[in-house]
Protein backbone atom coordinates (compact mmCIF):
# COMPACT_ATOMS: atom_id res chain seq x y z
CA UNK A 1 0.00 0.00 0.00
CA UNK A 2 1.38 3.41 -1.00
CA UNK A 3 1.19 6.32 1.39
CA UNK A 4 0.69 9.77 -0.07
CA UNK A 5 2.32 12.78 1.55
CA UNK A 6 1.78 16.51 1.24
CA UNK A 7 3.20 18.31 -1.77
CA UNK A 8 5.77 21.01 -1.11
CA UNK A 9 4.26 24.22 0.21
CA UNK A 10 5.34 27.71 -0.84
CA UNK A 11 6.84 28.52 2.58
CA UNK A 12 9.04 25.40 2.68
CA UNK A 13 12.71 25.78 1.85
CA UNK A 14 14.39 22.86 3.64
CA UNK A 15 13.32 19.34 4.59
CA UNK A 16 15.74 17.23 6.63
CA UNK A 17 15.13 13.62 7.49
CA UNK A 18 16.39 12.04 10.68
CA UNK A 19 17.44 8.47 11.35
CA UNK A 20 15.41 6.88 14.07
CA UNK A 21 18.17 4.80 15.63
CA UNK A 22 21.33 6.81 14.95
CA UNK A 23 22.60 4.42 12.28
CA UNK A 24 20.69 5.79 9.32
CA UNK A 25 18.70 2.58 8.90
CA UNK A 26 15.32 3.69 10.24
CA UNK A 27 13.77 6.63 8.41
CA UNK A 28 11.44 9.17 9.94
CA UNK A 29 8.32 10.59 8.30
CA UNK A 30 10.25 13.56 6.83
CA UNK A 31 12.74 11.23 5.14
CA UNK A 32 9.84 9.15 3.83
CA UNK A 33 8.14 12.30 2.52
CA UNK A 34 11.33 13.38 0.73
CA UNK A 35 11.57 9.95 -0.91
CA UNK A 36 7.92 10.20 -1.98
CA UNK A 37 8.44 13.71 -3.39
CA UNK A 38 11.48 12.76 -5.49
CA UNK A 39 9.86 9.58 -6.80
CA UNK A 40 6.26 10.74 -7.29
CA UNK A 41 6.07 14.54 -7.59
CA UNK A 42 9.35 16.22 -8.54
CA UNK A 43 11.01 15.94 -11.95
CA UNK A 44 14.69 14.93 -12.10
CA UNK A 45 16.86 17.59 -13.77
CA UNK A 46 20.46 16.69 -12.96
CA UNK A 47 22.82 14.51 -10.96
CA UNK A 48 26.32 14.99 -9.63
CA UNK A 49 29.07 12.78 -11.12
CA UNK A 50 29.25 10.73 -7.93
CA UNK A 51 25.47 10.20 -7.89
CA UNK A 52 24.95 11.40 -4.32
CA UNK A 53 23.46 14.80 -5.16
CA UNK A 54 20.53 15.35 -7.48
CA UNK A 55 18.52 18.28 -8.77
CA UNK A 56 14.73 18.21 -9.07
CA UNK A 57 12.12 20.60 -10.42
CA UNK A 58 8.69 21.06 -8.88
CA UNK A 59 6.44 21.30 -11.95
CA UNK A 60 3.72 23.01 -9.94
CA UNK A 61 5.69 26.18 -9.20
CA UNK A 62 8.99 25.92 -11.11
CA UNK A 63 11.18 25.83 -7.99
CA UNK A 64 14.39 23.79 -7.94
CA UNK A 65 15.23 21.38 -5.13
CA UNK A 66 18.54 19.68 -4.41
CA UNK A 67 18.58 16.24 -2.83
CA UNK A 68 21.60 15.51 -0.64
CA UNK A 69 22.66 13.07 2.04
CA UNK A 70 24.32 15.25 4.71
CA UNK A 71 25.27 12.21 6.80
CA UNK A 72 26.66 10.16 3.95
CA UNK A 73 28.91 8.14 6.22
CA UNK A 74 25.85 6.42 7.72
CA UNK A 75 24.48 3.14 6.39
CA UNK A 76 22.84 3.65 2.98
CA UNK A 77 23.83 7.33 2.93
CA UNK A 78 21.72 8.18 5.96
CA UNK A 79 18.60 10.31 5.88
CA UNK A 80 17.82 12.59 2.96
CA UNK A 81 17.77 16.37 2.82
CA UNK A 82 15.86 18.43 0.26
CA UNK A 83 16.93 22.07 -0.12
CA UNK A 84 15.41 24.84 -2.22
CA UNK A 85 17.98 26.27 -4.66
CA UNK A 86 17.76 29.22 -7.03
CA UNK A 87 17.74 28.73 -10.78
CA UNK A 88 21.15 30.44 -10.92
CA UNK A 89 22.62 27.97 -8.40
CA UNK A 90 20.95 25.03 -10.15
CA UNK A 91 22.40 26.05 -13.52
CA UNK A 92 25.81 26.68 -11.95
CA UNK A 93 25.94 23.20 -10.42
CA UNK A 94 24.11 21.15 -13.06
CA UNK A 95 24.42 23.16 -16.29
CA UNK A 96 22.17 25.39 -18.33
CA UNK A 97 18.82 24.07 -19.46
CA UNK A 98 17.97 22.32 -16.19
CA UNK A 99 14.46 23.78 -16.23
CA UNK A 100 13.55 22.44 -19.66
N, CA, C and O of each residue as an XYZ file, in Angstrom:
400
protein
N       0.841     -1.185      0.000
C       0.000      0.000      0.000
C       0.886      1.249      0.000
O       1.822      1.350      0.793
N       0.591      2.184     -0.880
C       1.377      3.405     -1.000
C       0.780      4.501     -0.138
O      -0.433      4.709     -0.131
N       1.629      5.191      0.581
C       1.193      6.323      1.386
C       1.481      7.598      0.619
O       2.583      7.787      0.104
N       0.487      8.474      0.544
C       0.692      9.773     -0.066
C       1.050     10.781      1.013
O       0.560     10.708      2.140
N       1.900     11.710      0.656
C       2.324     12.775      1.551
C       1.906     14.110      0.959
O       1.408     14.169     -0.166
N       2.104     15.165      1.706
C       1.782     16.508      1.239
C       2.800     16.975      0.215
O       3.998     16.723      0.351
N       2.306     17.663     -0.818
C       3.201     18.310     -1.769
C       3.951     19.421     -1.040
O       3.581     19.820      0.064
N       5.010     19.912     -1.680
C       5.773     21.012     -1.109
C       4.919     22.271     -1.053
O       4.190     22.582     -1.995
N       5.014     22.981      0.044
C       4.261     24.218      0.206
C       5.170     25.409     -0.083
O       6.394     25.299     -0.007
N       4.565     26.541     -0.412
C       5.336     27.710     -0.842
C       6.282     28.243      0.232
O       7.293     28.862     -0.100
N       5.978     28.017      1.504
C       6.841     28.521      2.582
C       7.998     27.578      2.904
O       8.910     27.960      3.638
N       7.982     26.367      2.374
C       9.038     25.399      2.684
C      10.294     25.678      1.861
O      10.226     25.962      0.665
N      11.434     25.590      2.532
C      12.715     25.782      1.849
C      13.728     24.678      2.177
O      14.744     24.549      1.495
N      13.458     23.895      3.204
C      14.387     22.855      3.642
C      13.614     21.748      4.341
O      12.814     22.005      5.240
N      13.862     20.518      3.919
C      13.324     19.341      4.594
C      14.510     18.456      4.946
O      15.319     18.132      4.076
N      14.623     18.066      6.194
C      15.740     17.232      6.628
C      15.219     16.022      7.373
O      14.568     16.147      8.410
N      15.510     14.855      6.835
C      15.129     13.618      7.493
C      16.069     13.309      8.648
O      17.191     13.812      8.714
N      15.594     12.488      9.537
C      16.389     12.040     10.683
C      16.362     10.520     10.720
O      15.362      9.904     10.352
N      17.452      9.918     11.162
C      17.438      8.472     11.348
C      16.879      8.197     12.734
O      17.189      8.899     13.697
N      16.066      7.183     12.815
C      15.411      6.878     14.070
C      16.311      6.246     15.110
O      16.067      6.391     16.308
N      17.353      5.544     14.673
C      18.170      4.804     15.630
C      19.632      5.233     15.654
O      20.458      4.593     16.304
N      19.954      6.322     14.943
C      21.332      6.809     14.953
C      22.249      6.134     13.952
O      23.402      6.539     13.808
N      21.766      5.113     13.255
C      22.603      4.419     12.280
C      22.252      4.776     10.858
O      22.987      4.432      9.932
N      21.136      5.465     10.668
C      20.694      5.789      9.324
C      19.780      4.746      8.730
O      19.288      4.930      7.617
N      19.536      3.658      9.431
C      18.699      2.579      8.896
C      17.210      2.877      8.980
O      16.481      2.581      8.033
N      16.742      3.438     10.055
C      15.318      3.692     10.237
C      14.994      5.133      9.855
O      15.540      6.073     10.432
N      14.113      5.300      8.889
C      13.774      6.633      8.408
C      12.594      7.203      9.176
O      11.712      6.470      9.623
N      12.591      8.512      9.322
C      11.441      9.172      9.937
C      10.463      9.601      8.844
O      10.712      9.387      7.658
N       9.365     10.200      9.248
C       8.320     10.588      8.303
C       8.806     11.668      7.331
O       8.336     11.710      6.194
N       9.721     12.533      7.739
C      10.248     13.558      6.831
C      11.089     12.898      5.738
O      10.970     13.251      4.565
N      11.931     11.947      6.117
C      12.739     11.230      5.137
C      11.834     10.463      4.172
O      12.097     10.428      2.970
N      10.794      9.863      4.682
C       9.845      9.149      3.834
C       9.127     10.113      2.884
O       8.890      9.779      1.723
N       8.784     11.300      3.373
C       8.138     12.302      2.519
C       9.081     12.750      1.406
O       8.664     12.882      0.255
N      10.354     12.986      1.743
C      11.333     13.377      0.726
C      11.419     12.307     -0.353
O      11.408     12.620     -1.544
N      11.502     11.053      0.058
C      11.573      9.954     -0.912
C      10.336      9.964     -1.810
O      10.448      9.798     -3.025
N       9.161     10.157     -1.217
C       7.915     10.202     -1.979
C       7.940     11.369     -2.976
O       7.558     11.210     -4.136
N       8.390     12.531     -2.515
C       8.443     13.705     -3.387
C       9.337     13.466     -4.601
O       8.945     13.767     -5.728
N      10.540     12.925     -4.377
C      11.485     12.763     -5.492
C      11.125     11.594     -6.403
O      11.633     11.509     -7.521
N      10.262     10.697     -5.948
C       9.863      9.579     -6.805
C       8.478      9.756     -7.409
O       8.159      9.119     -8.413
N       7.653     10.605     -6.817
C       6.264     10.738     -7.285
C       5.865     12.130     -7.756
O       4.939     12.249     -8.558
N       6.524     13.187     -7.293
C       6.067     14.543     -7.589
C       7.079     15.414     -8.328
O       6.704     16.152     -9.240
N       8.326     15.342     -7.959
C       9.347     16.216     -8.539
C       9.959     15.578     -9.781
O      10.022     14.354     -9.898
N      10.405     16.418    -10.701
C      11.007     15.940    -11.945
C      12.530     16.005    -11.848
O      13.078     17.051    -11.499
N      13.222     14.904    -12.149
C      14.691     14.930    -12.101
C      15.258     15.838    -13.187
O      14.802     15.813    -14.330
N      16.266     16.647    -12.817
C      16.858     17.585    -13.768
C      18.372     17.531    -13.813
O      18.973     18.178    -14.671
N      19.011     16.790    -12.929
C      20.461     16.687    -12.963
C      20.971     15.842    -11.819
O      20.283     15.634    -10.820
N      22.204     15.352    -11.984
C      22.822     14.508    -10.962
C      24.306     14.795    -10.946
O      24.921     15.012    -11.990
N      24.878     14.794     -9.752
C      26.323     14.989     -9.633
C      27.046     13.761    -10.188
O      26.460     12.681    -10.261
N      28.315     13.918    -10.580
C      29.068     12.784    -11.125
C      29.142     11.586    -10.171
O      29.167     10.440    -10.620
N      29.177     11.844     -8.867
C      29.253     10.729     -7.926
C      27.891     10.116     -7.607
O      27.818      9.080     -6.946
N      26.811     10.750     -8.073
C      25.473     10.202     -7.888
C      24.815     10.485     -6.560
O      23.678     10.068     -6.340
N      25.497     11.186     -5.660
C      24.955     11.403     -4.317
C      24.140     12.687     -4.193
O      23.445     12.878     -3.195
N      24.211     13.555     -5.174
C      23.461     14.802     -5.156
C      22.651     14.881     -6.437
O      23.156     14.589     -7.521
N      21.388     15.277     -6.307
C      20.528     15.348     -7.485
C      19.674     16.608     -7.442
O      19.325     17.116     -6.377
N      19.352     17.091     -8.631
C      18.520     18.279     -8.770
C      17.148     17.864     -9.269
O      17.022     17.018    -10.154
N      16.113     18.477     -8.684
C      14.734     18.205     -9.069
C      13.999     19.516     -9.292
O      14.352     20.549     -8.725
N      12.968     19.455    -10.131
C      12.117     20.602    -10.420
C      10.700     20.280     -9.961
O      10.169     19.209    -10.257
N      10.099     21.205     -9.245
C       8.693     21.062     -8.876
C       7.878     21.633    -10.031
O       7.895     22.845    -10.243
N       7.166     20.798    -10.783
C       6.442     21.297    -11.951
C       5.265     22.206    -11.594
O       4.754     22.924    -12.454
N       4.843     22.180    -10.357
C       3.715     23.007     -9.942
C       4.079     24.479     -9.839
O       3.260     25.344    -10.148
N       5.321     24.775     -9.400
C       5.690     26.180     -9.197
C       7.043     26.568     -9.809
O       7.453     27.724     -9.707
N       7.733     25.624    -10.437
C       8.987     25.924    -11.113
C      10.198     26.064    -10.198
O      11.267     26.478    -10.645
N      10.037     25.721     -8.914
C      11.180     25.833     -7.991
C      12.083     24.612     -8.118
O      11.629     23.503     -8.400
N      13.389     24.853     -7.900
C      14.390     23.790     -7.941
C      14.711     23.308     -6.534
O      14.771     24.093     -5.588
N      14.913     22.014     -6.417
C      15.230     21.377     -5.133
C      16.430     20.465     -5.313
O      16.515     19.716     -6.287
N      17.360     20.534     -4.364
C      18.542     19.682     -4.413
C      18.439     18.616     -3.324
O      18.227     18.916     -2.149
N      18.592     17.380     -3.746
C      18.578     16.244     -2.830
C      20.009     15.902     -2.443
O      20.853     15.665     -3.307
N      20.278     15.877     -1.147
C      21.600     15.514     -0.641
C      21.460     14.517      0.500
O      20.361     14.253      0.988
N      22.580     13.979      0.905
C      22.663     13.070      2.040
C      23.718     13.632      2.986
O      24.882     13.239      2.911
N      23.331     14.546      3.876
C      24.317     15.246      4.706
C      25.077     14.357      5.683
O      26.106     14.766      6.221
N      24.581     13.147      5.916
C      25.272     12.205      6.800
C      25.660     10.968      6.000
O      25.369      9.835      6.385
N      26.318     11.214      4.887
C      26.664     10.157      3.945
C      27.487      9.020      4.501
O      27.557      7.955      3.888
N      28.109      9.218      5.639
C      28.910      8.142      6.224
C      28.036      7.083      6.900
O      28.521      6.003      7.237
N      26.752      7.388      7.098
C      25.847      6.423      7.717
C      25.434      5.357      6.712
O      25.567      5.552      5.504
N      24.944      4.257      7.198
C      24.483      3.139      6.389
C      23.498      3.627      5.326
O      22.532      4.317      5.651
N      23.732      3.278      4.065
C      22.840      3.655      2.980
C      22.819      5.137      2.669
O      21.920      5.600      1.968
N      23.783      5.898      3.170
C      23.833      7.329      2.930
C      23.116      8.144      3.983
O      23.183      9.373      3.973
N      22.426      7.467      4.899
C      21.715      8.178      5.957
C      20.454      8.842      5.441
O      20.049      8.617      4.301
N      19.837      9.654      6.272
C      18.596     10.313      5.882
C      18.828     11.375      4.809
O      19.920     11.925      4.668
N      17.775     11.636      4.073
C      17.822     12.593      2.964
C      17.605     14.023      3.443
O      17.060     14.272      4.518
N      18.056     14.956      2.597
C      17.768     16.374      2.817
C      17.387     16.978      1.467
O      18.042     16.723      0.456
N      16.333     17.774      1.462
C      15.864     18.435      0.256
C      15.909     19.937      0.508
O      15.264     20.445      1.425
N      16.684     20.642     -0.322
C      16.931     22.072     -0.122
C      16.508     22.855     -1.356
O      16.838     22.481     -2.481
N      15.783     23.934     -1.140
C      15.411     24.835     -2.223
C      16.669     25.532     -2.735
O      17.472     26.027     -1.944
N      16.843     25.573     -4.059
C      17.977     26.275     -4.660
C      17.459     27.196     -5.762
O      16.444     26.909     -6.395
N      18.153     28.282     -5.979
C      17.764     29.218     -7.026
C      18.084     28.628     -8.395
O      18.892     27.708     -8.509
N      17.449     29.160     -9.422
C      17.742     28.725    -10.785
C      19.214     28.977    -11.118
O      19.854     28.155    -11.774
N      19.743     30.104    -10.668
C      21.146     30.436    -10.921
C      22.064     29.381    -10.308
O      22.993     28.910    -10.964
N      21.807     29.009     -9.049
C      22.622     27.975     -8.403
C      22.446     26.625     -9.100
O      23.416     25.891     -9.293
N      21.220     26.304     -9.472
C      20.954     25.034    -10.151
C      21.725     24.960    -11.467
O      22.350     23.942    -11.765
N      21.683     26.032    -12.250
C      22.402     26.047    -13.521
C      23.912     26.022    -13.308
O      24.641     25.413    -14.092
N      24.383     26.680    -12.252
C      25.809     26.677    -11.954
C      26.327     25.297    -11.569
O      27.456     24.937    -11.905
N      25.510     24.532    -10.872
C      25.936     23.204    -10.420
C      25.664     22.091    -11.434
O      26.418     21.124    -11.530
N      24.565     22.248    -12.191
C      24.113     21.150    -13.060
C      24.070     21.494    -14.544
O      23.753     20.639    -15.370
N      24.389     22.748    -14.889
C      24.421     23.162    -16.291
C      23.156     23.880    -16.736
O      22.090     23.740    -16.136
N      23.304     24.637    -17.785
C      22.167     25.391    -18.327
C      21.113     24.422    -18.870
O      21.419     23.291    -19.246
N      19.891     24.887    -18.899
C      18.818     24.069    -19.460
C      18.194     23.105    -18.472
O      17.432     22.224    -18.872
N      18.496     23.249    -17.192
C      17.967     22.319    -16.191
C      16.464     22.439    -16.032
O      15.817     21.496    -15.577
N      15.895     23.582    -16.399
C      14.463     23.776    -16.231
C      13.631     23.337    -17.425
O      12.408     23.478    -17.419
N      14.279     22.813    -18.432
C      13.549     22.442    -19.659
C      13.209     20.982    -19.706
O      12.598     20.521    -20.671
